[in-house]
Amino acid sequence: MPQELNWCGQPIGEGEGYGGRPENIPKTWGRKPAKQQGHYAVITEENVAEVFENGARQLTRALAAKLLELLTGAHRTSCYRALRLNGRFARHLRADGRTLSWL
């Protein structure tokens, strides 16, 4: 693979961006992606039950996902996946129109 060049035709060095100046280099460059850092947020049955207060609350999917995200630190997409009616916790989730409930 050929060497990538910056705006003035010089090779881009380690930690440098296209602009070459430190103020144009994002702070996230040079870091490992989150997956390689070992940060995995696991959503458990207890987490989802806590969001629904063990069946005492009915919530919209969006609000339940936001509360689950705040509780577990998991990515928003993972929270929505956990709340699918055919997903991991399907046997506990019920939909009544626009709201979800926990059984």
Backbone as JSON, one array per atom type, in Angstrom:
{
  "sequence": "MPQELNWCGQPIGEGEGYGGRPENIPKTWGRKPAKQQGHYAVITEENVAEVFENGARQLTRALAAKLLELLTGAHRTSCYRALRLNGRFARHLRADGRTLSWL",
  "N": [[0.84, -1.17, 0.0], [0.61, 2.2, -0.86], [2.31, 5.01, 0.65], [0.48, 7.32, 2.59], [-0.1, 10.76, 1.95], [0.28, 14.1, 3.25], [-1.23, 17.44, 3.16], [0.79, 18.92, 1.94], [2.24, 17.15, 0.47], [3.98, 15.55, 1.89], [4.9, 12.56, 3.7], [2.44, 11.19, 5.9], [2.93, 11.19, 9.26], [3.17, 9.15, 12.3], [0.41, 9.58, 14.35], [-0.2, 12.01, 13.22], [-2.37, 14.18, 11.35], [-4.18, 14.84, 8.31], [-3.88, 17.57, 8.01], [-1.54, 18.12, 9.38], [-0.82, 19.89, 11.44], [-0.77, 20.13, 15.02], [-3.15, 21.17, 16.21], [-5.09, 20.46, 14.42], [-5.4, 17.78, 14.61], [-7.43, 15.23, 15.66], [-8.24, 14.35, 19.05], [-8.84, 11.71, 19.43], [-7.39, 10.19, 17.64], [-4.99, 7.69, 17.17], [-5.68, 6.24, 19.37], [-6.83, 3.07, 20.58], [-9.64, 1.34, 19.22], [-12.79, 1.12, 21.02], [-13.59, -1.53, 21.29], [-11.23, -3.0, 21.31], [-10.12, -2.11, 23.62], [-11.35, -3.46, 25.58], [-13.77, -2.76, 26.74], [-16.77, -3.71, 27.53], [-20.16, -3.53, 27.81], [-22.5, -5.25, 29.54], [-25.81, -6.2, 29.25], [-28.11, -7.22, 31.5], [-30.75, -9.43, 32.59], [-31.68, -8.52, 35.02], [-31.03, -5.81, 34.89], [-32.81, -4.85, 32.91], [-35.22, -5.46, 34.13], [-35.03, -3.75, 36.31], [-35.22, -1.24, 35.08], [-37.87, -1.27, 34.27], [-39.02, -1.36, 36.74], [-39.57, -3.89, 37.84], [-41.97, -4.62, 36.56], [-43.8, -2.71, 37.29], [-43.95, -0.4, 35.8], [-44.89, 1.08, 32.68], [-43.35, 1.77, 29.68], [-42.29, 3.77, 26.88], [-40.52, 2.5, 24.05], [-38.31, 4.06, 23.36], [-37.82, 5.62, 25.68], [-37.33, 3.6, 27.55], [-35.03, 2.47, 26.43], [-33.25, 4.62, 26.68], [-33.11, 4.89, 29.5], [-32.05, 2.41, 30.13], [-29.59, 2.61, 28.88], [-28.41, 4.64, 30.43], [-28.3, 3.34, 32.88], [-26.68, 1.04, 32.46], [-24.51, 1.8, 30.88], [-24.19, 0.86, 28.39], [-24.08, 0.79, 24.77], [-26.36, 2.7, 22.79], [-27.6, 1.33, 20.66], [-27.31, -1.33, 21.47], [-28.98, -1.32, 23.66], [-31.49, -0.92, 22.48], [-31.61, -3.3, 21.04], [-31.77, -5.14, 23.11], [-34.33, -4.65, 23.93], [-36.01, -5.65, 22.01], [-38.91, -7.29, 20.78], [-38.61, -9.86, 19.92], [-36.19, -10.57, 20.93], [-33.45, -11.09, 23.25], [-34.74, -10.88, 25.77], [-37.37, -11.47, 25.29], [-39.31, -13.14, 26.37], [-40.11, -11.84, 28.63], [-40.99, -9.33, 27.94], [-43.71, -7.29, 26.91], [-45.84, -5.76, 24.53], [-48.0, -3.04, 24.45], [-49.67, -1.42, 22.38], [-48.04, 1.48, 22.0], [-46.33, 1.22, 24.11], [-44.07, -0.55, 26.28], [-44.0, -3.31, 28.5], [-42.97, -5.12, 31.45], [-42.99, -8.47, 32.36]],
  "CA": [[0.0, 0.0, 0.0], [1.45, 3.4, -0.91], [2.32, 5.91, 1.8], [-0.47, 8.44, 2.49], [0.58, 12.05, 2.0], [-0.51, 15.2, 3.8], [-1.61, 18.51, 2.23], [1.94, 19.46, 1.21], [2.92, 16.08, -0.24], [4.89, 14.82, 2.77], [4.27, 11.39, 4.31], [1.76, 11.42, 7.17], [3.61, 10.48, 10.33], [2.39, 8.55, 13.37], [-0.32, 10.54, 15.15], [-0.48, 13.23, 12.47], [-3.54, 14.16, 10.49], [-3.98, 15.37, 6.97], [-3.44, 18.96, 8.12], [-0.18, 18.14, 9.86], [-0.62, 20.7, 12.64], [-1.37, 19.48, 16.19], [-4.52, 21.63, 16.49], [-6.0, 19.83, 13.46], [-5.41, 16.34, 14.83], [-8.4, 14.89, 16.7], [-7.68, 13.71, 20.25], [-9.1, 10.28, 19.39], [-6.47, 9.5, 16.75], [-3.92, 7.0, 17.85], [-6.23, 5.38, 20.42], [-7.43, 1.83, 20.11], [-11.1, 1.36, 19.28], [-13.34, 0.67, 22.3], [-13.66, -2.98, 21.32], [-9.91, -3.52, 21.65], [-9.79, -1.69, 24.97], [-11.96, -4.39, 26.5], [-14.94, -2.18, 27.4], [-18.01, -4.34, 27.09], [-21.25, -3.35, 28.75], [-23.42, -6.37, 29.42], [-27.16, -5.9, 29.71], [-28.64, -8.43, 32.11], [-32.19, -9.47, 32.85], [-31.91, -7.68, 36.19], [-30.98, -4.42, 34.43], [-34.05, -4.52, 32.22], [-36.28, -5.49, 35.14], [-34.9, -2.52, 37.11], [-35.74, -0.12, 34.28], [-39.33, -1.36, 34.31], [-39.37, -1.51, 38.15], [-40.12, -5.25, 37.97], [-43.32, -4.72, 36.02], [-44.66, -1.64, 37.8], [-43.98, 0.72, 34.85], [-44.98, 0.9, 31.24], [-42.51, 2.8, 29.07], [-42.08, 3.69, 25.44], [-39.25, 1.83, 23.74], [-37.25, 5.07, 23.38], [-37.5, 5.97, 27.06], [-36.74, 2.42, 28.17], [-33.66, 2.34, 25.92], [-32.43, 5.68, 27.28], [-32.88, 4.54, 30.9], [-31.15, 1.25, 30.14], [-28.27, 3.13, 28.53], [-27.89, 5.35, 31.6], [-28.07, 2.37, 33.95], [-25.62, 0.06, 32.18], [-23.39, 2.35, 30.13], [-24.13, 0.17, 27.09], [-24.36, 1.6, 23.59], [-27.79, 2.85, 22.54], [-28.05, 0.26, 19.78], [-27.41, -2.54, 22.28], [-30.16, -1.19, 24.5], [-32.66, -1.18, 21.63], [-31.62, -4.73, 20.73], [-32.23, -5.85, 24.3], [-35.77, -4.4, 24.09], [-36.78, -6.21, 20.9], [-39.93, -8.26, 21.19], [-38.13, -11.19, 19.57], [-34.79, -10.58, 21.33], [-32.98, -11.86, 24.41], [-35.67, -10.84, 26.9], [-38.7, -11.5, 24.69], [-40.28, -13.84, 27.23], [-40.54, -10.95, 29.7], [-41.48, -8.05, 27.41], [-44.99, -7.26, 26.21], [-46.13, -4.47, 23.92], [-49.39, -2.59, 24.46], [-49.67, -0.23, 21.53], [-46.73, 2.13, 21.89], [-45.56, 1.05, 25.34], [-43.56, -1.87, 26.65], [-44.11, -3.65, 29.92], [-42.16, -6.25, 31.89], [-43.78, -9.47, 33.07]],
  "C": [[0.89, 1.24, 0.0], [1.29, 4.27, 0.34], [1.31, 7.03, 1.59], [0.29, 9.74, 2.7], [-0.33, 13.11, 2.59], [-0.72, 16.28, 2.74], [-0.45, 19.06, 1.43], [2.79, 18.37, 0.55], [3.91, 15.3, 0.59], [4.17, 13.61, 3.36], [3.63, 11.76, 5.65], [2.42, 10.55, 8.23], [2.64, 9.92, 11.36], [1.72, 9.64, 14.21], [-0.64, 11.85, 14.45], [-1.75, 13.05, 11.66], [-3.19, 14.72, 9.13], [-3.43, 16.78, 7.02], [-2.03, 19.11, 8.64], [0.05, 18.94, 11.13], [-1.33, 20.05, 13.82], [-2.81, 19.92, 16.47], [-5.54, 21.04, 15.52], [-6.09, 18.32, 13.64], [-6.41, 16.03, 15.95], [-7.74, 14.13, 17.85], [-7.85, 12.19, 20.19], [-8.15, 9.52, 18.48], [-5.36, 8.86, 17.57], [-4.41, 6.13, 19.0], [-6.77, 4.11, 19.78], [-8.95, 2.0, 20.12], [-11.59, 0.76, 20.59], [-13.35, -0.85, 22.4], [-12.32, -3.58, 21.75], [-9.49, -3.13, 23.06], [-10.45, -2.58, 26.02], [-13.16, -3.82, 27.23], [-16.19, -2.79, 26.8], [-19.05, -4.12, 28.18], [-22.25, -4.47, 28.51], [-24.76, -5.96, 30.0], [-27.75, -7.21, 30.23], [-30.15, -8.31, 32.28], [-32.54, -8.57, 34.03], [-31.9, -6.2, 35.82], [-32.29, -4.0, 33.8], [-35.21, -4.51, 33.2], [-36.24, -4.23, 36.01], [-35.44, -1.31, 36.38], [-37.26, -0.09, 34.34], [-39.87, -1.51, 35.74], [-40.1, -2.82, 38.39], [-41.58, -5.35, 37.58], [-44.26, -3.61, 36.46], [-44.81, -0.49, 36.8], [-44.21, 0.23, 33.44], [-44.24, 2.07, 30.61], [-42.53, 2.65, 27.56], [-40.72, 3.05, 25.22], [-38.09, 2.83, 23.83], [-36.84, 5.42, 24.8], [-36.84, 4.8, 27.78], [-35.29, 2.24, 27.72], [-32.75, 3.39, 26.54], [-32.12, 5.37, 28.74], [-31.92, 3.36, 31.02], [-29.72, 1.67, 29.8], [-27.63, 3.84, 29.71], [-27.51, 4.37, 32.72], [-26.84, 1.51, 33.7], [-24.38, 0.64, 31.52], [-23.22, 1.68, 28.78], [-24.46, 1.15, 25.97], [-25.87, 1.61, 23.33], [-28.34, 1.73, 21.67], [-28.21, -1.04, 20.55], [-28.64, -2.51, 23.16], [-31.43, -1.44, 23.69], [-32.74, -2.66, 21.28], [-32.13, -5.54, 21.91], [-33.74, -5.71, 24.48], [-36.6, -4.91, 22.91], [-37.76, -7.26, 21.41], [-39.58, -9.69, 20.79], [-36.65, -11.36, 19.96], [-34.53, -11.41, 22.57], [-34.01, -11.95, 25.53], [-37.12, -10.86, 26.44], [-39.72, -12.15, 25.61], [-40.8, -12.96, 28.36], [-41.2, -9.67, 29.2], [-42.82, -8.24, 26.69], [-45.22, -5.85, 25.69], [-47.63, -4.22, 23.98], [-49.46, -1.3, 23.67], [-48.26, 0.32, 21.4], [-45.85, 1.93, 23.11], [-45.13, -0.4, 25.53], [-43.79, -2.09, 28.14], [-43.31, -4.92, 30.19], [-43.05, -7.19, 32.69], [-42.91, -10.36, 33.92]]
}
